[in-house]
Amino acid sequence: MKNIQFPDNKKFIFTIIDDTDDAYLETIKPVYDLLHENGLRTTKTVWVYPVRDPERSKGDSLQRPEYKEHILDLQKKGFEIALHNVGSGDFERPEIIEGLDTFEKIFGHKPSHHVNHSYNPDNIYCGSKRFSFPMNWIVKKMYSQYDSFFGEIKGSKHFWGDLHKNDIKYSRNYEIDQLNTFGKNPYMPYKDKVYDEFANYWYSSTFASNQWMFNQRVNKKTIDQLEKEGGICILYTHLGYYHKNGKIDEGFKKAIEYLGTKKTGWYIPVNEVLDFLMEKKIENGVPEYIPFWFKKRLELHSLITRIKYRYFVKKDDYHFKLSEEYNDNAAIK
Ligand SMILES: [Zn+2]
């Protein structure tokens, strides 16, 4: 795959897919103000309904008027608004249909980009179903309680696969252990025969679910390297964690300000990155479907990444959420 040429003398792409867990207006607004002031447009996921499993998840939903106004303002500024299921917890088909309609009424279009949330039973192709043999078997063993997902199961009360197929153009799957996401998966956005019945295009994201991981991945040196490689980063994180004790995480702030000074960076939301890559794929004759062996390698890479940050580097959300840093932050809320 040859290097991608970007328009307007841009040399690299950096964007964020922000999982809405823990995002409250008070903590998320300063973070988005910083992104906006530095010329970054990224993707923010949202919940339509309030959280139903407070023992597990927290954060604002579109039912809070001031938060909704903030999200509409982000949309006006050119940020992409995507779906993180209609809410956190147990939702059944009629509510999901209503939730998608509410999203459309608020933003003027149905959601076209979705990311599965945590243990939601309406998640689509989630848990061990994200992987093929033998990786699916390992995931089943490792996370045995993380395997009750029915979004694509016809006849289940949580089924919405048909709506997902109709409306959702982009879904997220495998995780990448380097800043240059595209460097590990030049097929994205790609189709996958295994998930074709109820999904469309898939993309990978750079695994950096909290500020510990973000700060390890994104700094002056790695940003310069991304530029040199002509790379494309779609970074997955929870920006709801980044504002604590009344201020934004220092490393994050520095990195975003550094990106802001780089006029060679193309800072567009995930859907625009993927639309651009789709055009390039067609131009360069790259197959629409991910090749079998390439997918196997990607699955293995994704699984090893998970295991590395859980058991060895110990920076994933399992460890982050046990830390004083996270719990101090939670206490203030
Ligand atoms: Zn989530």
Boltz pocket constraint, residues with backbone or C-beta under 6 A from the ligand:
constraints:
  - pocket:
      binder: B
      contacts: [[A, 19], [A, 20], [A, 21], [A, 84], [A, 116], [A, 117], [A, 118]]
      max_distance: 6.0
